[in-house]
């Protein structure tokens, strides 16, 4: 298993270009199953999760090609059952359920297990699909779903922690080919969900209320092919901004959509980071000391849970006490123990992490536990004095394209150590 070796303490300087959004592209690739026509998807990041999804689509019989950030998929002859082992490995693969049901009237997908950031239930996905007249059985770790004709209906998809991103995606995809009108209430409003909706519209779907909590989908008989460009990854942009601020660098972020992460920018400014917007770019500098800042993760347009760990790494450098409250996933503090190995002072009390910052971080060998936790450890390593080794960075490869190359382009001393 590869690791990163980071020699910290170097301020990041220069320009970085943000790639396509991982969380938008996964359901968009699955949406290609909804048509026999070829679909061309652009600005696709080269990530292990994307490669997994393409393998899954291939195992279902689709033809796929991935070249220079562009994927073409032709799902002319596909079957309802794929490679379960592959499907089991990637949580994002749950979003093939809706398209398979819409196209074949049946789907068998392995039940996603829990993961380190908490139990990952799919009751809302199933509730939504059942409302469209799907019969669902859970057997031996599999979801067995069948439907004679998907039929539109009104369904409320809000759960204990708010709306569900992939649940909304699944039901929206199924509803695009259902008979009649489907209304999703308490739909997720994340930009990635809107991006999927826009992609479906480009394929001939009829969806109203995109970006709002009420989506109205009028089913059509058929969808056609598309040529669609995915939105930039807001989480990648926020990660580079946190890294720039943590190292007191001077970085220009290109190709991002700052309106997609306004809540993060607001908190960064409160923490003393300077953000200058100029001609589609963001310049990130930090003129003085960081100030302690509290955040609470929330569904969009609140502070995203996917930036919580990176923000914690940054704010642990601020003298004073910051409170980080995680409201979306119950155990998403796996990075805390590792940040503490680097000298951070963090106490967890239920959904709150109390960060007493200001002593600086020092290098240590640390272990990545999930995707965004890994990014937090890399930020910590870049800011810390000395050599930090971040183990198990395969988590990072799931969601960041060429991260070490991009960081090296900003002057970071970071290298990949193979097979440790
Ligand atoms: C997506 C993102 C993930 C992000 C998360 C929240 C992808 C591939 N992943 O995951 O990076 O952290 O949104 O923004 O896009 N829940 C239920 N029942 C369900 C589904 C979810 O109770 O059927 C709960 C979850 O446990 C969690 C909350 O709802 O507490 C939000 O989860 P959800 O939005 O579904 O996350 P994902 O779509 O899996």
Boltz pocket constraint, residues with backbone or C-beta under 6 A from the ligand:
constraints:
  - pocket:
      binder: B
      contacts: [[A, 22], [A, 23], [A, 24], [A, 26], [A, 92], [A, 119], [A, 120], [A, 121], [A, 122], [A, 123], [A, 124], [A, 125], [A, 126], [A, 159], [A, 160], [A, 161], [A, 162], [A, 163], [A, 164], [A, 165], [A, 166], [A, 167], [A, 188], [A, 192], [A, 305], [A, 306], [A, 327], [A, 328], [A, 329], [A, 330]]
      max_distance: 6.0
